[in-house]
């Protein structure tokens, strides 16, 4: 567990071509900051983790269970576990994601 993480203490990782910072990690959830670059694309996938996000900056396309949404700064989303989704980056930006349970592959 990492209850408090100062920005310089974030775990830096590249996962499927995306730079991310793993931040606070609790017993059942974790916070990440995705550092997206135009052209990043997470193809359609699903995972057992519930995922909620907040768009800090950039412009993105989220396709969730067959419906497409354009997301910009201030927008939020919640993706239930095991639901097909994809994410395309149209403009560089940052997104905060919270995963429950913890994504071990992000540690």
N, C-alpha and C positions, 0 to 999 in steps of 0.2 A: 504494500500500500504506500501511496505517496499522497498524503493528505493536503500538503501545501507544496506547490512547485513554483519557484521564482522562474521568470522567463529564461534565464541563463541555465536553469537546471532541467529544461525540457529534454526529453529523449528525441533526438532527431533521427528520422528514418525515411527511407525511400521505399514505397510500397507500390508495385505495379506502375512505376514511373512517376508517382506523385510524391512530392516532399511533404512530410507531415511532422508535427510536433506532438508527441504523447505528453499530456500534461498531468493533471491530477488523476490518480487511480485509487478508487475505493474498493470495498469488498465486492460490490455488485455492479459498479458502473465506472466509466472512464470518460475523460474529456480529451478531445484532440483538436488541433488547429491544422486544417488542411491549407497548404500554400500552393494554390493552383496557378498554372501557367496556361495561357490560351492554347487550345488544342488538346489538353489533357482530356481523357475520356475513359470512364469506367463503363465497360460494356454491360449489357443486361446480366444481372446476377441476383442472388439472394443469399442471406445468411441468417443464422439463428438469433442474431443480435437485433434488438429494437434500436433504431437510430433516429435521433432528433437533431436538427441542425439550425443554425442561425447564420445568415449570410452577412459578413462584415463588409465585403467589397466584391466587385467583379460582376459578371453577368454569366449565368449558368442555365442549362436546360436539365431539368429533372423529369425523367419519365418514370411514373410510379403506377404499376399495375395497369399499364396501357394508356394512361392519360399523361399528357405532356404539359409541363409548367415552366415558364421563364421566371427565374429568380434573380433578384438584384438586392442591393444593400437594404437590410432591415427585414427581409423576408425570412420566414421560418418554415420548417417542415418536420413531419414525423413519419417514419417508415416502420410499419409493424414488422416483426420478425417473419422471415420466410416469405416475403413478398418481393416479386421481381421488380427491379428498378435499375436505371442507368443514370449517369451523370456526365454531362458534356460542358466543358469550359469554353465560353465564347469570348470572355475577357479575363485577364489575370485577376486574381482575387483571393481572399481568405474566407474560410468558412469554419465555424466551430461546430464540431459534431460530438454528441454524447452517445455512448453505446452502453447498452445493458443486455446481457452481461458483458464483461470486459472482453475486448478482442485481443486474445493472446498474440495473434499475428502482428499486432501493432506495438508490442513491447520489445 
